[in-house]
Amino acid sequence: MPKLITWNMQSARTAQGGADLDRVVATLSRFSHFDVLCLQEVACGYEARDGSPLGDQFKGLALRLPGYNLATCTTLDTLAPEGSRRRIGTMIFSRYRILQVLRHSLPWPPDPEVMSMPRSALEVTLQTPCGLLRVLSVHLEYFSLVQRMAQVERLRELHREAVLHARTPRPGEPEAGPFEALPRAAHAILLGDFNMLPGSPEYARLLAPFADGTPALRDAWSLTQPGRRHAPTVGLHDDNPDAGAPFTFDFAFVGAGLAERVGRVRVDAAETGSDHQALLLELA
C-alpha cells in the first residue's frame, strides 16, 4: 500500500524560532513510514525567525534521507544583499523510480493590492508496483485570490494535458535523445499547501468536471470520510489569542481513476514547529 506524505515544513522552523532539519526527519519518521514525500517551503540562504542561518536545506534534506530518489524545484531565486543566492522551493523524495520530472511555473498575474511571490508545481512520473503514477507537489499563493484562481486553472490545464499525453503517446525511441517518448501517467495525485479552504470557490473550481471527459480531481479526504469536516492542517498549536480556530489549507487530491484506491487520509496533529501539519495519503 503506497504511502504519500505532504508537508509545508516552513523552512524547518521550530517553536523556539530557529530551524532544525533533524527535527523535520524525526517528525516524519514518527508520523509514518512513507514511500513518497512532498515538502514545500524548502529554503536556502535565508534566516530563521531568530536570525540564525538556514543554510542549504535542499542539500541538507538530501543528505538526511538517503535511499530515496529525489526531484527539486526552485520557485524563487533572488540575490541576497551580500551577493549570494536565496532560494525557496519544493522537493519530492520517492522510493520508486522517477521516470520524468517536470517543473511548472504557475501564473502570477499582477495584483497590486497584496504581497505575493512566484509559485510552482513539481511533477514527477513514478514507476510503482501498481503502475505509473503522476505526483505533483503544489504550493499556491496565499494573499492573492486572483493569483490563486489563475493557478488553479493552470493545474486543471496540466491535468488535462497529462491525461491526453497518456492517451496519445508520441513517437520517439531512446536513440532520439531528448525527443525520447517518456511516459506521462494518466493517474494523478496532487499534494501540498493550496492556501484555500474546503468549499471555497477555488476549491470547487479545482474539482469541477471537465467538458472533454478528462477524469475530474477528487478530494481524498472526502472519499474516505464523506460528509465529515476535513481535519484542520493549519493553526493547531498557535498560541496567539487572535489567531482563530484551526483550519485546512493542505490537501491530497486524486484523479477519478484512483478514487477507489484511496485507503486512508490522516493529519499529523502533534507537530508544533511549522504552522502546517503533515498529511498522509495511503493508496490500496
N, C-alpha and C positions, 0 to 999 in steps of 0.2 A: 504494500500500500504506500505509494509515494506521498511524502510529507513535504509541504512547502511552507516557508515562513516569510512574512514580510514585516519589516520594522523600520520606521523612521527613527534612527538612533540619535538624531540631532547632535552629530559630531561627537558621539560617545560621552555626552555630558553626564555629570554626576549631580546628585542632590546638593553637594557642597560647592558647586560652581566650577569644578575642574573638568577634566576629560580622562577617561580610563578605558582603553581598548580591551584590557584583560577582563574588565567587568562586563563589557559587551559580550565577549565569548562565553564567560561564565554564566551570564544571564540566559543566553541562548541554549547552552548545554543543560541548564536547569529546567528550562521550559519544555524542550522536546528535542529528540533526535530529528534531524532534517536531511532531506535529500537535495532540496533547492532552497537557497536563502537569497532574498531580495532586500538590500539595505539602501535606504535613502538618507540624504544629508551626510554623506561621507566627505570629509574635508581635508584640505592640505594648505598649510601656510597661514591659517587664521589663528586667532587666540580664543581660548575658552573664556567663559564669563568672569573668571577670577584673574584673568590676564596671563595665565600660563600658556605656552605654545602648544598647539595641537600636533605639530609635526606633519608627517605624510601618512594619513590614515589609510589611504589606498594600499600603500606598501605594508603598513603595519598589520592590517587585517589579512592580507595575503600570507604573511609570514605566520600568523596565528591560526590559520585554517588550512593547513597543508592537506593534500589529498583530494582537494576539490578542484574542478575546472573553473575557470574564472573569466568573467567579462566585466568590463568597466565602461562607464560613460561619464565624461566631464560635461556638466551642464553650464557651469560658469567658470571662466578662466580669465582672471584680471591681473593687472600689475599692482603689486604691493608698493607702498611708499619707498621701501629700501631697494626696490628693483627685482625682488623675487616674484614668483607667481603664486597667486591664491586661487584655489580650485574647490568647487563643490560638485558632487555628482552622485551617482548610484553604482552599486556593484551587485552582480549575481554570482553566487557560488553554486556549483552543481556537481553532484556525484556522477551524473550522466554525461555522456559526450556532448559537447556543444558543436553542432554541425555548422552553425552560421550565427553571426552576431550582426544586428542592425541597430544603429543609433539614430533615433528620430528626434530632431529639434521640433518642439511643439510651437504652435502660433503664439506670437507675443504682440498683439495689436496695441497701439498706444492707448493708455488710459491715464490721463494726466491727473486724475483726482486722487490716486493712491500710489503707494510704493509698489514695486513689482520687480521681478527678476526673470531671466530666461528659465524655461522648463523643458524637460526632455522625457523620453521613454526609451528604455533599453530593452531590446527584443533579442531573445535567443531561441533557436530551434534546437531542441534536445532530442537525443536518441534514447528513449526509455524502454524498459522491458514491455511496456504497454503500447509502444508505437511512438510516432513523432509527436512532440508536444511543443507548442509555441508559448513562451512565457515572457511577459512584459513587466518590468519594474517601472512604476509610474509615480511621478510627483507633480501634481498640478498646482497652479497659482493659488495663493492664499487670499490676498487682499482684493483682487480684481475679479468680479463676476464676469465681466466682458471677456477677459482673457481665459478664464476657466471654461466658459461655454465654448469658445473657439477651440480650446484644447480638447474638449470632449468630442467635438465634431471631427477633429483630426484623428482621434483614437478610433472613432467609428469608421473613418475612411481607411485607416491602416488595417482594421479587422476585415473589412470588405475586400481590400486589395489582397491580403494574405489568403483568404478563402479562395479567391479567383486564381491566385498563383497555384494553390494546391490542386484545384480542379483542372487547370490547364497548364501542366508542366511544359516548360520551354525546352528546345533542343540545346545541347552543349555537353560534349564529352570532357573527361578530365584533362585531356590534352589541349582543350580550349583555354586553359589558364583561368583568368578572371571571368571568362564567359561560361565557365562550367555551370551546368544546371543543378545547383544545390537545392534540395527540397525546402519548402516553407510549409509548416504544418497547418492543417485546417483547424485542429483542436487548439483552443486558446485559453490561457489563464492570464488575467490582468490583476496584478497585486500592487499595493502601495498606498501612499498617502494622497488621497484625491481632494482633500480640503473641501469636501462637500458633505452635506447632511443626508441621511436616508430620506427619500421622499422629496428632496429639493428639485427644482427644475432641471439642473444639470444632471442629477442622478437619474431622473426619469428619462432624459434625452439619451443618456448613455445606454439605457436598457430598452429603448424604443425599437420596434420591429424595423426591418429593412425592407424597402419596397421590392427589391430584386430577389428576395428569398434567402439572402445571407443569414445564417443562423444568428439569432439575437444573442446578446450577452445576458447572463443571469447572475443575480447576487447569490453567492454560495451560501451565505447565512440564511437567506430566505428559503433556499432549497432544503436546508437541513432542519430549520426551525420556523416553518411558515406561521405567520401571524404574531411571532414573538419579536419584541423590540430588539434591535441589534445591540449586543453588548458594547458599552462605550469603550473607545480606544484613546481618548484624549482627556486630560484633566482629572484623572482618578486620584492623584496624590498632590493636587495643587492646594497649598495652604493659604492662598490669597482669598480672603472672605468675599471679595467681589468677583471671583472667577466664575461663579455659577455652577450649575450641575455638570457632571461629565457628559461627553457627547461622542459621536462617532465620525471620524474622518477617514479611517483606514478600512479597506475592503479587499475582498477576493471576489473577482468576477470570472465566470467561466462561460465559454461558448455553449450554446444549447446542446451540442453534441456530447458534451461532458456532463450534463446535468445529472444523469443517472449514476454517474461515478463519484459524485461528491459524497464523501463519507461523514466528515465532521469538520466543523469550524469552531475554533476556540481562541479566546483572547487571554493573554498573559496579564493578569491583574496585579502581579506582585512587583514589577519593576518600578523603581522610584526615581530614576535618573532622567531619562527622556520624558517629555510631556506625553509622548505617544507610548502605547503598549504594543507589543508584538502580537501578530495574528497568525494562527496556524490553520492551514487547509490540508485535509487528508483526502486523497482520492482512493476509491476502492479499485 
